[in-house]
Amino acid sequence: EVIAKINKVSGYLEGKDMFMGKVPVLFNNMGQDNRFFASSLLASCSEDVMIWRLWLTVELADEDNSEQSFFIDFESVRL
């Protein structure tokens, strides 16, 4: 199994079904084993359950510094 080294990760959050703007997500390299720590704040929503889409772009440490982008959907629940 070959695992590519990652140079950097960037991304943002947006509402999947409701416009909430682009919420920045800040990534810090943990310095080992392609591990990154992310932090962000979610905007308040009037819905009890909000579906968010996290867009990620990963820059690989290959000879071309190629990038791969993808998204992950998840729910937040208002307490």
KOLGU-4560 file (N, C-alpha, C; in nm, 3 decimals, padded with zeros to 5 digits):
<recs>
<n_xx: 00.084 n_yy: -00.117 n_zz: 00.000 ca_xx: 00.000 ca_yy: 00.000 ca_zz: 00.000 c_xx: 00.089 c_yy: 00.124 c_zz: 00.000 mol: A seq: 1 type: GLU>
<n_xx: 00.069 n_yy: 00.210 n_zz: -00.098 ca_xx: 00.146 ca_yy: 00.333 ca_zz: -00.110 c_xx: 00.060 c_yy: 00.449 c_zz: -00.060 mol: A seq: 2 type: VAL>
<n_xx: 00.113 n_yy: 00.525 n_zz: 00.034 ca_xx: 00.044 ca_yy: 00.642 ca_zz: 00.086 c_xx: 00.125 c_yy: 00.765 c_zz: 00.047 mol: A seq: 3 type: ILE>
<n_xx: 00.058 n_yy: 00.857 n_zz: -00.023 ca_xx: 00.126 ca_yy: 00.978 ca_zz: -00.069 c_xx: 00.146 c_yy: 01.075 c_zz: 00.047 mol: A seq: 4 type: ALA>
<n_xx: 00.257 n_yy: 01.145 n_zz: 00.046 ca_xx: 00.283 ca_yy: 01.251 ca_zz: 00.144 c_xx: 00.200 c_yy: 01.372 c_zz: 00.106 mol: A seq: 5 type: LYS>
<n_xx: 00.143 n_yy: 01.439 n_zz: 00.206 ca_xx: 00.057 ca_yy: 01.556 ca_zz: 00.183 c_xx: 00.133 c_yy: 01.682 c_zz: 00.220 mol: A seq: 6 type: ILE>
<n_xx: 00.134 n_yy: 01.780 n_zz: 00.128 ca_xx: 00.195 ca_yy: 01.911 ca_zz: 00.156 c_xx: 00.103 c_yy: 01.997 c_zz: 00.240 mol: A seq: 7 type: ASN>
<n_xx: -00.022 n_yy: 02.010 n_zz: 00.196 ca_xx: -00.115 ca_yy: 02.095 ca_zz: 00.270 c_xx: -00.258 c_yy: 02.054 c_zz: 00.240 mol: A seq: 8 type: LYS>
<n_xx: -00.348 n_yy: 02.096 n_zz: 00.331 ca_xx: -00.491 ca_yy: 02.073 ca_zz: 00.317 c_xx: -00.560 c_yy: 02.207 c_zz: 00.333 mol: A seq: 9 type: VAL>
<n_xx: -00.657 n_yy: 02.236 n_zz: 00.249 ca_xx: -00.737 ca_yy: 02.358 ca_zz: 00.263 c_xx: -00.883 c_yy: 02.320 c_zz: 00.244 mol: A seq: 10 type: SER>
<n_xx: -00.972 n_yy: 02.405 n_zz: 00.292 ca_xx: -01.113 ca_yy: 02.373 ca_zz: 00.275 c_xx: -01.204 c_yy: 02.478 c_zz: 00.333 mol: A seq: 11 type: GLY>
<n_xx: -01.333 n_yy: 02.455 n_zz: 00.315 ca_xx: -01.435 ca_yy: 02.543 ca_zz: 00.369 c_xx: -01.564 c_yy: 02.464 c_zz: 00.386 mol: A seq: 12 type: TYR>
<n_xx: -01.654 n_yy: 02.519 n_zz: 00.468 ca_xx: -01.786 ca_yy: 02.461 ca_zz: 00.491 c_xx: -01.891 c_yy: 02.545 c_zz: 00.424 mol: A seq: 13 type: LEU>
<n_xx: -01.998 n_yy: 02.481 n_zz: 00.377 ca_xx: -02.114 ca_yy: 02.553 ca_zz: 00.327 c_xx: -02.238 c_yy: 02.469 c_zz: 00.357 mol: A seq: 14 type: GLU>
<n_xx: -02.351 n_yy: 02.535 n_zz: 00.367 ca_xx: -02.476 ca_yy: 02.463 ca_zz: 00.385 c_xx: -02.508 c_yy: 02.384 c_zz: 00.260 mol: A seq: 15 type: GLY>
<n_xx: -02.549 n_yy: 02.257 n_zz: 00.276 ca_xx: -02.580 ca_yy: 02.175 ca_zz: 00.159 c_xx: -02.710 c_yy: 02.220 c_zz: 00.094 mol: A seq: 16 type: LYS>
<n_xx: -02.814 n_yy: 02.243 n_zz: 00.176 ca_xx: -02.945 ca_yy: 02.277 ca_zz: 00.122 c_xx: -02.988 c_yy: 02.420 c_zz: 00.151 mol: A seq: 17 type: ASP>
<n_xx: -02.903 n_yy: 02.495 n_zz: 00.222 ca_xx: -02.936 ca_yy: 02.632 ca_zz: 00.260 c_xx: -02.809 c_yy: 02.716 c_zz: 00.249 mol: A seq: 18 type: MET>
<n_xx: -02.820 n_yy: 02.833 n_zz: 00.186 ca_xx: -02.702 ca_yy: 02.918 ca_zz: 00.172 c_xx: -02.662 c_yy: 02.975 c_zz: 00.307 mol: A seq: 19 type: PHE>
<n_xx: -02.539 n_yy: 02.945 n_zz: 00.348 ca_xx: -02.485 ca_yy: 02.995 ca_zz: 00.475 c_xx: -02.351 c_yy: 03.065 c_zz: 00.451 mol: A seq: 20 type: MET>
<n_xx: -02.319 n_yy: 03.092 n_zz: 00.324 ca_xx: -02.189 ca_yy: 03.148 ca_zz: 00.292 c_xx: -02.082 c_yy: 03.041 c_zz: 00.296 mol: A seq: 21 type: GLY>
<n_xx: -01.959 n_yy: 03.082 n_zz: 00.271 ca_xx: -01.843 ca_yy: 02.992 ca_zz: 00.279 c_xx: -01.774 c_yy: 03.016 c_zz: 00.412 mol: A seq: 22 type: LYS>
<n_xx: -01.774 n_yy: 02.914 n_zz: 00.496 ca_xx: -01.714 ca_yy: 02.923 ca_zz: 00.629 c_xx: -01.573 c_yy: 02.866 c_zz: 00.621 mol: A seq: 23 type: VAL>
<n_xx: -01.469 n_yy: 02.945 n_zz: 00.649 ca_xx: -01.333 ca_yy: 02.894 ca_zz: 00.638 c_xx: -01.303 c_yy: 02.785 c_zz: 00.741 mol: A seq: 24 type: PRO>
<n_xx: -01.223 n_yy: 02.689 n_zz: 00.699 ca_xx: -01.171 ca_yy: 02.585 ca_zz: 00.787 c_xx: -01.019 c_yy: 02.598 c_zz: 00.783 mol: A seq: 25 type: VAL>
<n_xx: -00.957 n_yy: 02.611 n_zz: 00.899 ca_xx: -00.812 ca_yy: 02.631 ca_zz: 00.908 c_xx: -00.746 c_yy: 02.500 c_zz: 00.945 mol: A seq: 26 type: LEU>
<n_xx: -00.648 n_yy: 02.460 n_zz: 00.866 ca_xx: -00.576 ca_yy: 02.334 ca_zz: 00.886 c_xx: -00.433 c_yy: 02.361 c_zz: 00.929 mol: A seq: 27 type: PHE>
<n_xx: -00.386 n_yy: 02.284 n_zz: 01.027 ca_xx: -00.247 ca_yy: 02.289 ca_zz: 01.071 c_xx: -00.187 c_yy: 02.150 c_zz: 01.061 mol: A seq: 28 type: ASN>
<n_xx: -00.069 n_yy: 02.143 n_zz: 01.003 ca_xx: 00.002 ca_yy: 02.016 ca_zz: 00.991 c_xx: 00.054 c_yy: 01.977 c_zz: 01.129 mol: A seq: 29 type: ASN>
<n_xx: 00.025 n_yy: 01.855 n_zz: 01.171 ca_xx: 00.069 ca_yy: 01.807 ca_zz: 01.302 c_xx: 00.215 c_yy: 01.761 c_zz: 01.299 mol: A seq: 30 type: MET>
<n_xx: 00.276 n_yy: 01.760 n_zz: 01.180 ca_xx: 00.418 ca_yy: 01.730 ca_zz: 01.168 c_xx: 00.454 c_yy: 01.583 c_zz: 01.159 mol: A seq: 31 type: GLY>
<n_xx: 00.355 n_yy: 01.497 n_zz: 01.150 ca_xx: 00.386 ca_yy: 01.354 ca_zz: 01.143 c_xx: 00.275 c_yy: 01.278 c_zz: 01.071 mol: A seq: 32 type: GLN>
<n_xx: 00.312 n_yy: 01.178 n_zz: 00.996 ca_xx: 00.218 ca_yy: 01.081 ca_zz: 00.938 c_xx: 00.097 c_yy: 01.142 c_zz: 00.867 mol: A seq: 33 type: ASP>
<n_xx: 00.116 n_yy: 01.251 n_zz: 00.794 ca_xx: 00.006 ca_yy: 01.313 ca_zz: 00.719 c_xx: -00.113 c_yy: 01.348 c_zz: 00.808 mol: A seq: 34 type: ASN>
<n_xx: -00.089 n_yy: 01.391 n_zz: 00.930 ca_xx: -00.198 ca_yy: 01.428 ca_zz: 01.021 c_xx: -00.213 c_yy: 01.579 c_zz: 01.026 mol: A seq: 35 type: ARG>
<n_xx: -00.338 n_yy: 01.622 n_zz: 01.013 ca_xx: -00.369 ca_yy: 01.764 ca_zz: 01.016 c_xx: -00.479 c_yy: 01.787 c_zz: 01.119 mol: A seq: 36 type: PHE>
<n_xx: -00.473 n_yy: 01.901 n_zz: 01.184 ca_xx: -00.573 ca_yy: 01.944 ca_zz: 01.281 c_xx: -00.652 c_yy: 02.057 c_zz: 01.216 mol: A seq: 37 type: PHE>
<n_xx: -00.785 n_yy: 02.052 n_zz: 01.225 ca_xx: -00.869 ca_yy: 02.155 ca_zz: 01.164 c_xx: -00.954 c_yy: 02.222 c_zz: 01.269 mol: A seq: 38 type: ALA>
<n_xx: -00.980 n_yy: 02.352 n_zz: 01.249 ca_xx: -01.071 ca_yy: 02.423 ca_zz: 01.337 c_xx: -01.159 c_yy: 02.516 c_zz: 01.253 mol: A seq: 39 type: SER>
<n_xx: -01.282 n_yy: 02.535 n_zz: 01.302 ca_xx: -01.377 ca_yy: 02.621 ca_zz: 01.234 c_xx: -01.491 c_yy: 02.651 c_zz: 01.331 mol: A seq: 40 type: SER>
<n_xx: -01.575 n_yy: 02.745 n_zz: 01.295 ca_xx: -01.695 ca_yy: 02.776 ca_zz: 01.371 c_xx: -01.815 c_yy: 02.761 c_zz: 01.278 mol: A seq: 41 type: LEU>
<n_xx: -01.920 n_yy: 02.694 n_zz: 01.326 ca_xx: -02.040 ca_yy: 02.680 ca_zz: 01.246 c_xx: -02.134 c_yy: 02.797 c_zz: 01.274 mol: A seq: 42 type: LEU>
<n_xx: -02.196 n_yy: 02.846 n_zz: 01.169 ca_xx: -02.293 ca_yy: 02.954 ca_zz: 01.184 c_xx: -02.421 c_yy: 02.900 c_zz: 01.246 mol: A seq: 43 type: ALA>
<n_xx: -02.494 n_yy: 02.986 n_zz: 01.313 ca_xx: -02.622 ca_yy: 02.948 ca_zz: 01.373 c_xx: -02.725 c_yy: 02.930 c_zz: 01.262 mol: A seq: 44 type: SER>
<n_xx: -02.812 n_yy: 02.832 n_zz: 01.282 ca_xx: -02.914 ca_yy: 02.803 ca_zz: 01.183 c_xx: -03.049 c_yy: 02.789 c_zz: 01.253 mol: A seq: 45 type: CYS>
<n_xx: -03.156 n_yy: 02.828 n_zz: 01.187 ca_xx: -03.290 ca_yy: 02.818 ca_zz: 01.246 c_xx: -03.344 c_yy: 02.674 c_zz: 01.242 mol: A seq: 46 type: SER>
<n_xx: -03.286 n_yy: 02.589 n_zz: 01.162 ca_xx: -03.328 ca_yy: 02.449 ca_zz: 01.153 c_xx: -03.273 c_yy: 02.369 c_zz: 01.271 mol: A seq: 47 type: GLU>
<n_xx: -03.347 n_yy: 02.268 n_zz: 01.316 ca_xx: -03.299 ca_yy: 02.183 ca_zz: 01.425 c_xx: -03.181 c_yy: 02.098 c_zz: 01.381 mol: A seq: 48 type: ASP>
<n_xx: -03.185 n_yy: 02.053 n_zz: 01.256 ca_xx: -03.075 ca_yy: 01.973 ca_zz: 01.198 c_xx: -03.030 c_yy: 02.042 c_zz: 01.071 mol: A seq: 49 type: VAL>
<n_xx: -02.902 n_yy: 02.066 n_zz: 01.061 ca_xx: -02.844 ca_yy: 02.133 ca_zz: 00.943 c_xx: -02.747 c_yy: 02.037 c_zz: 00.877 mol: A seq: 50 type: MET>
<n_xx: -02.757 n_yy: 02.025 n_zz: 00.745 ca_xx: -02.661 ca_yy: 01.943 ca_zz: 00.671 c_xx: -02.556 c_yy: 02.036 c_zz: 00.612 mol: A seq: 51 type: ILE>
<n_xx: -02.431 n_yy: 02.009 n_zz: 00.648 ca_xx: -02.317 ca_yy: 02.088 ca_zz: 00.603 c_xx: -02.237 c_yy: 02.007 c_zz: 00.501 mol: A seq: 52 type: TRP>
<n_xx: -02.171 n_yy: 02.078 n_zz: 00.412 ca_xx: -02.079 ca_yy: 02.016 ca_zz: 00.316 c_xx: -01.940 c_yy: 02.073 c_zz: 00.342 mol: A seq: 53 type: ARG>
<n_xx: -01.848 n_yy: 01.985 n_zz: 00.373 ca_xx: -01.707 ca_yy: 02.021 ca_zz: 00.393 c_xx: -01.632 c_yy: 01.993 c_zz: 00.264 mol: A seq: 54 type: LEU>
<n_xx: -01.585 n_yy: 02.100 n_zz: 00.199 ca_xx: -01.504 ca_yy: 02.088 ca_zz: 00.077 c_xx: -01.358 c_yy: 02.085 c_zz: 00.118 mol: A seq: 55 type: TRP>
<n_xx: -01.285 n_yy: 01.988 n_zz: 00.066 ca_xx: -01.143 ca_yy: 01.972 ca_zz: 00.097 c_xx: -01.061 c_yy: 01.970 c_zz: -00.031 mol: A seq: 56 type: LEU>
<n_xx: -00.945 n_yy: 02.033 n_zz: -00.026 ca_xx: -00.847 ca_yy: 02.023 ca_zz: -00.133 c_xx: -00.716 c_yy: 01.981 c_zz: -00.068 mol: A seq: 57 type: THR>
<n_xx: -00.660 n_yy: 01.872 n_zz: -00.119 ca_xx: -00.537 ca_yy: 01.815 ca_zz: -00.065 c_xx: -00.428 c_yy: 01.830 c_zz: -00.171 mol: A seq: 58 type: VAL>
<n_xx: -00.318 n_yy: 01.894 n_zz: -00.132 ca_xx: -00.202 ca_yy: 01.907 ca_zz: -00.221 c_xx: -00.102 c_yy: 01.799 c_zz: -00.184 mol: A seq: 59 type: GLU>
<n_xx: -00.072 n_yy: 01.713 n_zz: -00.280 ca_xx: 00.020 ca_yy: 01.602 ca_zz: -00.257 c_xx: 00.164 c_yy: 01.645 c_zz: -00.279 mol: A seq: 60 type: LEU>
<n_xx: 00.255 n_yy: 01.581 n_zz: -00.210 ca_xx: 00.398 ca_yy: 01.610 ca_zz: -00.222 c_xx: 00.458 c_yy: 01.520 c_zz: -00.329 mol: A seq: 61 type: ALA>
<n_xx: 00.399 n_yy: 01.519 n_zz: -00.447 ca_xx: 00.456 ca_yy: 01.445 ca_zz: -00.558 c_xx: 00.533 c_yy: 01.541 c_zz: -00.647 mol: A seq: 62 type: ASP>
<n_xx: 00.586 n_yy: 01.494 n_zz: -00.756 ca_xx: 00.670 ca_yy: 01.580 ca_zz: -00.841 c_xx: 00.591 c_yy: 01.695 c_zz: -00.904 mol: A seq: 63 type: GLU>
<n_xx: 00.459 n_yy: 01.681 n_zz: -00.916 ca_xx: 00.376 ca_yy: 01.786 ca_zz: -00.976 c_xx: 00.300 c_yy: 01.868 c_zz: -00.872 mol: A seq: 64 type: ASP>
<n_xx: 00.315 n_yy: 01.836 n_zz: -00.742 ca_xx: 00.232 ca_yy: 01.897 ca_zz: -00.637 c_xx: 00.084 c_yy: 01.893 c_zz: -00.677 mol: A seq: 65 type: ASN>
<n_xx: 00.040 n_yy: 01.776 n_zz: -00.723 ca_xx: -00.097 ca_yy: 01.761 ca_zz: -00.772 c_xx: -00.197 c_yy: 01.780 c_zz: -00.659 mol: A seq: 66 type: SER>
<n_xx: -00.317 n_yy: 01.821 n_zz: -00.697 ca_xx: -00.424 ca_yy: 01.846 ca_zz: -00.600 c_xx: -00.540 c_yy: 01.753 c_zz: -00.626 mol: A seq: 67 type: GLU>
<n_xx: -00.605 n_yy: 01.714 n_zz: -00.518 ca_xx: -00.728 ca_yy: 01.635 ca_zz: -00.525 c_xx: -00.831 c_yy: 01.705 c_zz: -00.439 mol: A seq: 68 type: GLN>
<n_xx: -00.953 n_yy: 01.722 n_zz: -00.493 ca_xx: -01.060 ca_yy: 01.787 ca_zz: -00.419 c_xx: -01.177 c_yy: 01.691 c_zz: -00.404 mol: A seq: 69 type: SER>
<n_xx: -01.245 n_yy: 01.700 n_zz: -00.290 ca_xx: -01.362 ca_yy: 01.617 ca_zz: -00.264 c_xx: -01.442 c_yy: 01.682 c_zz: -00.153 mol: A seq: 70 type: PHE>
<n_xx: -01.561 n_yy: 01.627 n_zz: -00.124 ca_xx: -01.643 ca_yy: 01.682 ca_zz: -00.017 c_xx: -01.697 c_yy: 01.570 c_zz: 00.072 mol: A seq: 71 type: PHE>
<n_xx: -01.735 n_yy: 01.612 n_zz: 00.195 ca_xx: -01.796 ca_yy: 01.523 ca_zz: 00.293 c_xx: -01.918 c_yy: 01.596 c_zz: 00.349 mol: A seq: 72 type: ILE>
<n_xx: -02.033 n_yy: 01.531 n_zz: 00.348 ca_xx: -02.154 ca_yy: 01.588 ca_zz: 00.408 c_xx: -02.170 c_yy: 01.535 c_zz: 00.551 mol: A seq: 73 type: ASP>
<n_xx: -02.215 n_yy: 01.622 n_zz: 00.643 ca_xx: -02.243 ca_yy: 01.580 ca_zz: 00.779 c_xx: -02.352 c_yy: 01.668 c_zz: 00.838 mol: A seq: 74 type: PHE>
<n_xx: -02.410 n_yy: 01.622 n_zz: 00.949 ca_xx: -02.518 ca_yy: 01.695 ca_zz: 01.015 c_xx: -02.469 c_yy: 01.760 c_zz: 01.143 mol: A seq: 75 type: GLU>
<n_xx: -02.526 n_yy: 01.876 n_zz: 01.173 ca_xx: -02.511 ca_yy: 01.935 ca_zz: 01.307 c_xx: -02.652 c_yy: 01.949 c_zz: 01.364 mol: A seq: 76 type: SER>
<n_xx: -02.661 n_yy: 01.931 n_zz: 01.496 ca_xx: -02.789 ca_yy: 01.934 ca_zz: 01.565 c_xx: -02.788 c_yy: 02.051 c_zz: 01.662 mol: A seq: 77 type: VAL>
<n_xx: -02.894 n_yy: 02.134 n_zz: 01.655 ca_xx: -02.906 ca_yy: 02.247 ca_zz: 01.746 c_xx: -02.952 c_yy: 02.196 c_zz: 01.881 mol: A seq: 78 type: ARG>
<n_xx: -02.885 n_yy: 02.238 n_zz: 01.985 ca_xx: -02.920 ca_yy: 02.192 ca_zz: 02.120 c_xx: -03.009 c_yy: 02.291 c_zz: 02.190 mol: A seq: 79 type: LEU>
</recs>
